[in-house]
């Protein structure tokens, strides 16, 4: 095995190593005595195998190799050393006692020798040559270490640059995310402001459109109480029908705004679907009769009860019936049917007409707002079906449309979850209260036509009526008039009707029972009226029958003064 003869205390990694290979131990000792020094250490081997083993375990600055060895000649060993990539760079100095100049020189240099020395060896020459290679090895290793250090520094710099780049990228992403969030928040704020502005516009538009309709509705009610020829009666019916249609269009605009803003609320009670359908058919009957359209009822659902909002479900059915009538020819039939596909399952309501049908490529969009499904549209904003879909889905139901194409009619099917019936399915009184005679009313309204027609209607019904057109006038009237109930418009020239009750309390120490009548009909408007102390909020145009019912409800809650 190779023998390490160095005793120097310098760390091994810092001292170059020289391998000496000779089969004669005396020669090894002699060479050792010549080369033994402080700048490098020696590894000795007596066979080629020992030399190869040493070369596998370490790095060497030079090899001093005897040519003549028993198991493997120095020439053979040199060939093997030069064939290995790890050792092929090590300089070899051949030693021989039998030098034949031409032959040995050629062979030695051919296998990679850098020098060729004959025995007996000149110690100074051997030491000088070995020192040259050791010094070269040291410089080469120092350069390699320097390169390694540089590479390590470059790698550290590369890693640092990568980390910096990653950090910059993260910061950029954070900045982009922050900017995106700011843009999103800004866009949301702008959208909310736009929605609020749109709601304010719709509310004002609703008020301005509804207010002129009120005196028309009241005037028609007055005319209906007069005996008149059939032709005049027909004109009265036409006026009433179209005023209601106009009011319905305004309601559709407001309903769509409520739905999109998530402000539409349902009052859920057990509802008899058949009753809601009959009420919707009754409401549509004047339009149907005018065009001689028959309604065939097949209400066959054994248990037609759902949990829902009676008024909103009636609105759905009214919209579907109105839509069917609008696109049906005269003297045709609309079939209204109900059925249950399985016990305890959904109740299906189907309304089928014989009208102009729906173009196939519009079936998927028929429930979109402002969409019309026919080739040639008639009057309407295209909001009814969009509102129907939203209302049905708010009842956990589904609505679908079917048509075989133009002039093939249409079928609309509503499916609603069934529920258990109750004694009062619709949440409404079967026996509306009658208002007491001689009830004293204070009516506050700044629209002269509305005030005039409403006053005449109320007086005809036996009410005692005093009127005012402003906050100031109403407070003045109240000084000398003890009234039982206040009916007030909200928008007044010198303030809002919602301020009136507070002023009554401040001046007279009491708040009268009150009904608000307003062209503002959004949920926020109703809530503000209730917070101000109004027990009822009626949206213009107010049907006189609805006003009478509200008067009766409030009168029934007051203590008997007699």
Secondary structure as the mmCIF struct_conf table of DSSP 4:
data_model
#
loop_
_struct_conf.conf_type_id
_struct_conf.id
_struct_conf.beg_label_comp_id
_struct_conf.beg_label_asym_id
_struct_conf.beg_label_seq_id
_struct_conf.end_label_comp_id
_struct_conf.end_label_asym_id
_struct_conf.end_label_seq_id
STRN STRN1 UNK A 3 UNK A 4
BEND BEND1 UNK A 10 UNK A 10
HELX_RH_3T_P HELX_RH_3T_P1 UNK A 12 UNK A 14
BEND BEND2 UNK A 15 UNK A 15
STRN STRN2 UNK A 16 UNK A 21
BEND BEND3 UNK A 23 UNK A 23
HELX_RH_AL_P HELX_RH_AL_P1 UNK A 25 UNK A 35
BEND BEND4 UNK A 38 UNK A 39
STRN STRN3 UNK A 40 UNK A 45
BEND BEND5 UNK A 46 UNK A 47
HELX_RH_AL_P HELX_RH_AL_P2 UNK A 48 UNK A 57
BEND BEND6 UNK A 61 UNK A 61
STRN STRN4 UNK A 62 UNK A 66
BEND BEND7 UNK A 67 UNK A 67
BEND BEND8 UNK A 70 UNK A 72
HELX_RH_AL_P HELX_RH_AL_P3 UNK A 74 UNK A 83
BEND BEND9 UNK A 84 UNK A 84
TURN_TY1_P TURN_TY1_P1 UNK A 85 UNK A 89
BEND BEND10 UNK A 90 UNK A 90
STRN STRN5 UNK A 91 UNK A 96
BEND BEND11 UNK A 97 UNK A 98
HELX_RH_AL_P HELX_RH_AL_P4 UNK A 101 UNK A 110
TURN_TY1_P TURN_TY1_P2 UNK A 111 UNK A 112
STRN STRN6 UNK A 113 UNK A 118
BEND BEND12 UNK A 119 UNK A 120
HELX_LH_PP_P HELX_LH_PP_P1 UNK A 121 UNK A 121
HELX_RH_AL_P HELX_RH_AL_P5 UNK A 123 UNK A 224
TURN_TY1_P TURN_TY1_P3 UNK A 225 UNK A 225
BEND BEND13 UNK A 226 UNK A 226
HELX_RH_AL_P HELX_RH_AL_P6 UNK A 230 UNK A 260
TURN_TY1_P TURN_TY1_P4 UNK A 261 UNK A 262
STRN STRN7 UNK A 269 UNK A 272
HELX_RH_AL_P HELX_RH_AL_P7 UNK A 273 UNK A 290
TURN_TY1_P TURN_TY1_P5 UNK A 291 UNK A 292
STRN STRN8 UNK A 294 UNK A 299
BEND BEND14 UNK A 302 UNK A 303
STRN STRN9 UNK A 305 UNK A 308
HELX_RH_AL_P HELX_RH_AL_P8 UNK A 310 UNK A 326
TURN_TY1_P TURN_TY1_P6 UNK A 327 UNK A 327
BEND BEND15 UNK A 328 UNK A 328
TURN_TY1_P TURN_TY1_P7 UNK A 330 UNK A 331
STRN STRN10 UNK A 333 UNK A 340
BEND BEND16 UNK A 341 UNK A 342
TURN_TY1_P TURN_TY1_P8 UNK A 343 UNK A 344
BEND BEND17 UNK A 345 UNK A 345
STRN STRN11 UNK A 346 UNK A 352
BEND BEND18 UNK A 355 UNK A 356
HELX_RH_3T_P HELX_RH_3T_P2 UNK A 360 UNK A 365
TURN_TY1_P TURN_TY1_P9 UNK A 366 UNK A 367
BEND BEND19 UNK A 368 UNK A 368
TURN_TY1_P TURN_TY1_P10 UNK A 369 UNK A 370
BEND BEND20 UNK A 374 UNK A 376
BEND BEND21 UNK A 379 UNK A 380
BEND BEND22 UNK A 382 UNK A 382
HELX_RH_AL_P HELX_RH_AL_P9 UNK A 384 UNK A 394
TURN_TY1_P TURN_TY1_P11 UNK A 395 UNK A 396
STRN STRN12 UNK A 398 UNK A 402
BEND BEND23 UNK A 404 UNK A 405
TURN_TY1_P TURN_TY1_P12 UNK A 406 UNK A 407
BEND BEND24 UNK A 408 UNK A 408
STRN STRN13 UNK A 411 UNK A 417
STRN STRN14 UNK A 418 UNK A 418
TURN_TY1_P TURN_TY1_P13 UNK A 423 UNK A 426
BEND BEND25 UNK A 427 UNK A 428
BEND BEND26 UNK A 430 UNK A 431
HELX_LH_PP_P HELX_LH_PP_P2 UNK A 432 UNK A 436
TURN_TY1_P TURN_TY1_P14 UNK A 437 UNK A 438
STRN STRN15 UNK A 440 UNK A 444
BEND BEND27 UNK A 446 UNK A 446
HELX_RH_AL_P HELX_RH_AL_P10 UNK A 448 UNK A 460
TURN_TY1_P TURN_TY1_P15 UNK A 461 UNK A 462
STRN STRN16 UNK A 464 UNK A 468
BEND BEND28 UNK A 469 UNK A 470
HELX_RH_AL_P HELX_RH_AL_P11 UNK A 471 UNK A 479
TURN_TY1_P TURN_TY1_P16 UNK A 480 UNK A 480
BEND BEND29 UNK A 484 UNK A 484
STRN STRN17 UNK A 485 UNK A 489
BEND BEND30 UNK A 490 UNK A 490
STRN STRN18 UNK A 491 UNK A 492
TURN_TY1_P TURN_TY1_P17 UNK A 493 UNK A 494
STRN STRN19 UNK A 495 UNK A 496
HELX_RH_3T_P HELX_RH_3T_P3 UNK A 497 UNK A 499
HELX_RH_AL_P HELX_RH_AL_P12 UNK A 500 UNK A 508
BEND BEND31 UNK A 509 UNK A 509
STRN STRN20 UNK A 514 UNK A 518
BEND BEND32 UNK A 519 UNK A 519
BEND BEND33 UNK A 522 UNK A 522
HELX_RH_AL_P HELX_RH_AL_P13 UNK A 523 UNK A 532
TURN_TY1_P TURN_TY1_P18 UNK A 533 UNK A 533
BEND BEND34 UNK A 535 UNK A 535
STRN STRN21 UNK A 536 UNK A 539
BEND BEND35 UNK A 540 UNK A 541
HELX_LH_PP_P HELX_LH_PP_P3 UNK A 542 UNK A 543
HELX_RH_AL_P HELX_RH_AL_P14 UNK A 544 UNK A 557
BEND BEND36 UNK A 558 UNK A 558
HELX_LH_PP_P HELX_LH_PP_P4 UNK A 559 UNK A 560
#
